[in-house]
Amino acid sequence: MTSLGKRIRMERIFNRSSNKTIIVPMDHGLTMGTIKGIDNMPWIINEVANGGANAVLVHAGIAENGHRGSAKMENTKDIGLIIHLSGSTMLSPNSTHKVLVCSVEEAIRLGADAVSIHINIGADDEPSMLEQMGQVSMSCRHWGMPLIAMMYPRGPKVKNEYSADMVNLATRAGAELGADIVKTNYPG
């Protein structure tokens, strides 16, 4: 049975009428640096919220920009906050190796409605990323925190990261390790 805390948090990131969600990922700045369009975070999060998104996904240092009470703009609409817990930069010797840069407990202190983690299935360092996901998943179950797993088939044995077989393996791995929502490649 899902904990009350998890049910409440999931309701904050889903439309209660349709039971669907639009989550806008804005965590790419860690990997790529300043990106045109997501350089003024308070403004763009306000635009995304007013455009109908249910939640934004950001790293811990950007979380304050998603707090609607601090916005100095008119027509401020509430939006769910998802904290991304893992990352790497494109300058890393192995940019597919994602490491933990935040914890579930820190995300709770920041007021997050969910957390996310990125795992590259098939990467040479997949075992350490899976181990991190196991630890994050355990913390999420303990705290009643929804977990989004970004599960991508990437690595030397992956011939086509968009094939149905590869996407199936990646999504199943996320489910097996406790993800409530899995984000992956579209095989169509």
ABEGO torsion letter per residue (X at the ends): XBBAAAAAAAAAABBAAAGBBBBBBAAAAAAAEBBBGAABAAAAAAAAAAAGBABBBBBAAAAAAABAAABABBGBBBBBBBBBABBBBAABABAABBBBABBAAAAAAAGBABBBBBBBBGBAAAAAAAAAAAAAAAAAAAAGBBBBBBBBBBEAABABAABAAAAAAAAAAAAAAGBABBBBBBAX
